[in-house]
Amino acid sequence: MKNQQNVISWVAQIVAAVILAQTLFFKFSGAMESVDLFTKLGVEPFGRYAAGTMELVTVILLLIPKKAWLGATLGVFVMIGAIFSHLLVLGIESEGDGGYLFILAIITLICCLTVLYIHKRDAVLFIKVTF
């Protein structure tokens, strides 16, 4: 059972990290699609750089076994922000992408929630030691 959970966790960690990592180039390079999205949100360029930085930290933490729960937690919050941005401002389909970015945000959220569930013991232990 533990080995199966490890495999599921690693698959979810890698899927989330790959999805997040592929968007970093667009955010940090100032790609027109990314600039347009953050302009619609009214937070260009600061929001684009802040989101990219948070996503980069999330990717790094997801790939460190002892910190995967922390990366998953950050990823959940980042993806909730992305999903609400799509639902409230951008629309599910943005810039004619057929909902691709929205679907990737949902997949990433599910992956991060899966990792967080599998590693919930680490998160609870951290909270108990900290507080």
LOZA-124201 format. One record per residue (C-alpha): x, y, z; residue number from 1; chain. Coordinates in steps of 0.1 Angstrom, whole numbers, always signed. Layout:
<vexdren X="X" Y="Y" Z="Z" pos="NUM" unit="A"/>
...
This chain:
<vexdren X="+0" Y="+0" Z="+0" pos="1" unit="A"/>
<vexdren X="+28" Y="+24" Z="+9" pos="2" unit="A"/>
<vexdren X="+46" Y="+17" Z="-24" pos="3" unit="A"/>
<vexdren X="+14" Y="+23" Z="-43" pos="4" unit="A"/>
<vexdren X="+9" Y="+56" Z="-25" pos="5" unit="A"/>
<vexdren X="+45" Y="+66" Z="-33" pos="6" unit="A"/>
<vexdren X="+40" Y="+59" Z="-70" pos="7" unit="A"/>
<vexdren X="+7" Y="+78" Z="-71" pos="8" unit="A"/>
<vexdren X="+23" Y="+107" Z="-52" pos="9" unit="A"/>
<vexdren X="+53" Y="+109" Z="-76" pos="10" unit="A"/>
<vexdren X="+31" Y="+107" Z="-107" pos="11" unit="A"/>
<vexdren X="+9" Y="+136" Z="-93" pos="12" unit="A"/>
<vexdren X="+40" Y="+156" Z="-82" pos="13" unit="A"/>
<vexdren X="+56" Y="+152" Z="-117" pos="14" unit="A"/>
<vexdren X="+24" Y="+160" Z="-136" pos="15" unit="A"/>
<vexdren X="+18" Y="+191" Z="-115" pos="16" unit="A"/>
<vexdren X="+55" Y="+202" Z="-117" pos="17" unit="A"/>
<vexdren X="+56" Y="+197" Z="-155" pos="18" unit="A"/>
<vexdren X="+24" Y="+217" Z="-161" pos="19" unit="A"/>
<vexdren X="+36" Y="+245" Z="-139" pos="20" unit="A"/>
<vexdren X="+71" Y="+245" Z="-153" pos="21" unit="A"/>
<vexdren X="+58" Y="+248" Z="-189" pos="22" unit="A"/>
<vexdren X="+40" Y="+280" Z="-181" pos="23" unit="A"/>
<vexdren X="+70" Y="+296" Z="-165" pos="24" unit="A"/>
<vexdren X="+87" Y="+305" Z="-198" pos="25" unit="A"/>
<vexdren X="+56" Y="+324" Z="-209" pos="26" unit="A"/>
<vexdren X="+53" Y="+343" Z="-177" pos="27" unit="A"/>
<vexdren X="+90" Y="+353" Z="-174" pos="28" unit="A"/>
<vexdren X="+96" Y="+359" Z="-211" pos="29" unit="A"/>
<vexdren X="+67" Y="+383" Z="-214" pos="30" unit="A"/>
<vexdren X="+49" Y="+363" Z="-240" pos="31" unit="A"/>
<vexdren X="+20" Y="+382" Z="-255" pos="32" unit="A"/>
<vexdren X="-6" Y="+356" Z="-243" pos="33" unit="A"/>
<vexdren X="+6" Y="+359" Z="-207" pos="34" unit="A"/>
<vexdren X="+8" Y="+397" Z="-208" pos="35" unit="A"/>
<vexdren X="-27" Y="+398" Z="-222" pos="36" unit="A"/>
<vexdren X="-41" Y="+375" Z="-194" pos="37" unit="A"/>
<vexdren X="-25" Y="+395" Z="-166" pos="38" unit="A"/>
<vexdren X="-35" Y="+428" Z="-182" pos="39" unit="A"/>
<vexdren X="-72" Y="+416" Z="-182" pos="40" unit="A"/>
<vexdren X="-67" Y="+408" Z="-145" pos="41" unit="A"/>
<vexdren X="-53" Y="+443" Z="-139" pos="42" unit="A"/>
<vexdren X="-20" Y="+431" Z="-124" pos="43" unit="A"/>
<vexdren X="+5" Y="+433" Z="-153" pos="44" unit="A"/>
<vexdren X="+35" Y="+430" Z="-149" pos="45" unit="A"/>
<vexdren X="+38" Y="+426" Z="-111" pos="46" unit="A"/>
<vexdren X="+11" Y="+398" Z="-109" pos="47" unit="A"/>
<vexdren X="+27" Y="+379" Z="-138" pos="48" unit="A"/>
<vexdren X="+61" Y="+379" Z="-121" pos="49" unit="A"/>
<vexdren X="+46" Y="+371" Z="-87" pos="50" unit="A"/>
<vexdren X="+26" Y="+342" Z="-101" pos="51" unit="A"/>
<vexdren X="+56" Y="+329" Z="-120" pos="52" unit="A"/>
<vexdren X="+78" Y="+331" Z="-89" pos="53" unit="A"/>
<vexdren X="+52" Y="+313" Z="-68" pos="54" unit="A"/>
<vexdren X="+48" Y="+286" Z="-95" pos="55" unit="A"/>
<vexdren X="+86" Y="+282" Z="-97" pos="56" unit="A"/>
<vexdren X="+88" Y="+277" Z="-59" pos="57" unit="A"/>
<vexdren X="+59" Y="+252" Z="-61" pos="58" unit="A"/>
<vexdren X="+77" Y="+232" Z="-88" pos="59" unit="A"/>
<vexdren X="+109" Y="+230" Z="-67" pos="60" unit="A"/>
<vexdren X="+91" Y="+220" Z="-36" pos="61" unit="A"/>
<vexdren X="+70" Y="+194" Z="-54" pos="62" unit="A"/>
<vexdren X="+103" Y="+177" Z="-65" pos="63" unit="A"/>
<vexdren X="+119" Y="+176" Z="-31" pos="64" unit="A"/>
<vexdren X="+105" Y="+145" Z="-14" pos="65" unit="A"/>
<vexdren X="+104" Y="+159" Z="+22" pos="66" unit="A"/>
<vexdren X="+88" Y="+191" Z="+10" pos="67" unit="A"/>
<vexdren X="+63" Y="+178" Z="-15" pos="68" unit="A"/>
<vexdren X="+34" Y="+185" Z="+9" pos="69" unit="A"/>
<vexdren X="+45" Y="+221" Z="+11" pos="70" unit="A"/>
<vexdren X="+47" Y="+224" Z="-27" pos="71" unit="A"/>
<vexdren X="+13" Y="+208" Z="-30" pos="72" unit="A"/>
<vexdren X="-2" Y="+232" Z="-4" pos="73" unit="A"/>
<vexdren X="+12" Y="+262" Z="-23" pos="74" unit="A"/>
<vexdren X="+1" Y="+247" Z="-56" pos="75" unit="A"/>
<vexdren X="-35" Y="+243" Z="-43" pos="76" unit="A"/>
<vexdren X="-36" Y="+280" Z="-34" pos="77" unit="A"/>
<vexdren X="-20" Y="+291" Z="-67" pos="78" unit="A"/>
<vexdren X="-45" Y="+269" Z="-87" pos="79" unit="A"/>
<vexdren X="-75" Y="+281" Z="-67" pos="80" unit="A"/>
<vexdren X="-64" Y="+317" Z="-77" pos="81" unit="A"/>
<vexdren X="-60" Y="+307" Z="-113" pos="82" unit="A"/>
<vexdren X="-94" Y="+289" Z="-115" pos="83" unit="A"/>
<vexdren X="-112" Y="+318" Z="-98" pos="84" unit="A"/>
<vexdren X="-95" Y="+342" Z="-122" pos="85" unit="A"/>
<vexdren X="-108" Y="+322" Z="-151" pos="86" unit="A"/>
<vexdren X="-143" Y="+319" Z="-137" pos="87" unit="A"/>
<vexdren X="-147" Y="+355" Z="-126" pos="88" unit="A"/>
<vexdren X="-126" Y="+376" Z="-151" pos="89" unit="A"/>
<vexdren X="-110" Y="+357" Z="-180" pos="90" unit="A"/>
<vexdren X="-136" Y="+331" Z="-188" pos="91" unit="A"/>
<vexdren X="-131" Y="+294" Z="-192" pos="92" unit="A"/>
<vexdren X="-119" Y="+299" Z="-227" pos="93" unit="A"/>
<vexdren X="-93" Y="+326" Z="-229" pos="94" unit="A"/>
<vexdren X="-77" Y="+340" Z="-261" pos="95" unit="A"/>
<vexdren X="-93" Y="+312" Z="-281" pos="96" unit="A"/>
<vexdren X="-75" Y="+284" Z="-263" pos="97" unit="A"/>
<vexdren X="-106" Y="+262" Z="-260" pos="98" unit="A"/>
<vexdren X="-103" Y="+262" Z="-223" pos="99" unit="A"/>
<vexdren X="-68" Y="+246" Z="-223" pos="100" unit="A"/>
<vexdren X="-54" Y="+268" Z="-195" pos="101" unit="A"/>
<vexdren X="-85" Y="+263" Z="-174" pos="102" unit="A"/>
<vexdren X="-83" Y="+225" Z="-178" pos="103" unit="A"/>
<vexdren X="-46" Y="+225" Z="-170" pos="104" unit="A"/>
<vexdren X="-54" Y="+245" Z="-138" pos="105" unit="A"/>
<vexdren X="-80" Y="+219" Z="-128" pos="106" unit="A"/>
<vexdren X="-56" Y="+190" Z="-135" pos="107" unit="A"/>
<vexdren X="-28" Y="+207" Z="-115" pos="108" unit="A"/>
<vexdren X="-53" Y="+213" Z="-86" pos="109" unit="A"/>
<vexdren X="-63" Y="+177" Z="-85" pos="110" unit="A"/>
<vexdren X="-26" Y="+166" Z="-86" pos="111" unit="A"/>
<vexdren X="-17" Y="+189" Z="-58" pos="112" unit="A"/>
<vexdren X="-47" Y="+178" Z="-37" pos="113" unit="A"/>
<vexdren X="-37" Y="+142" Z="-43" pos="114" unit="A"/>
<vexdren X="-1" Y="+149" Z="-31" pos="115" unit="A"/>
<vexdren X="-14" Y="+168" Z="-1" pos="116" unit="A"/>
<vexdren X="-38" Y="+140" Z="+9" pos="117" unit="A"/>
<vexdren X="-10" Y="+114" Z="+6" pos="118" unit="A"/>
<vexdren X="+14" Y="+135" Z="+26" pos="119" unit="A"/>
<vexdren X="-12" Y="+149" Z="+51" pos="120" unit="A"/>
<vexdren X="+8" Y="+133" Z="+80" pos="121" unit="A"/>
<vexdren X="+38" Y="+155" Z="+71" pos="122" unit="A"/>
<vexdren X="+17" Y="+186" Z="+70" pos="123" unit="A"/>
<vexdren X="+0" Y="+178" Z="+103" pos="124" unit="A"/>
<vexdren X="+33" Y="+170" Z="+120" pos="125" unit="A"/>
<vexdren X="+47" Y="+204" Z="+107" pos="126" unit="A"/>
<vexdren X="+17" Y="+222" Z="+122" pos="127" unit="A"/>
<vexdren X="+21" Y="+204" Z="+156" pos="128" unit="A"/>
<vexdren X="+58" Y="+212" Z="+158" pos="129" unit="A"/>
<vexdren X="+54" Y="+248" Z="+147" pos="130" unit="A"/>
<vexdren X="+25" Y="+257" Z="+169" pos="131" unit="A"/>
